[in-house]
C-alpha cells in the first residue's frame, strides 16, 4: 500500500512538473513575441514561430512582419529579424527583406 502511495505521488509530481514546464515555455514564447514585436518598430507586427538555439548560445530568433509606420513609407510591409538574448532580454533588430516564416499560432 505504501509503495502504491509513493508511486502515485511521484506520478502526480511528474505530471505537475511537465504541465508547469509547458506553461513556462508558453509564457517565455509570449514574452519573446511581445518584446520582438515592440522592438521591431512595425505597426500591426506579427511574429513567426521562435527559432530556439542551443542553450549555450542563450539566443532566440524570430521573424517579425508588419507595416512601416513612417508616412514616407506609404504603408509598405516590412520584415525584420529579431534576435532575443535569454539572459539580458535585450533584442537586436535587422531588416530581413526576402525572408519568410509562418506566423506564430
PyMOL commands that set and color helices and strands:
alter all, ss='L'
color gray80, all
select helices_A, chain A and resi 2-40+71-73
alter helices_A, ss='H'
color red, helices_A
select strands_A, chain A and resi 42-47+51-52+59-68+77-85+91-95
alter strands_A, ss='S'
color yellow, strands_A
deselect
rebuild
show_as cartoon
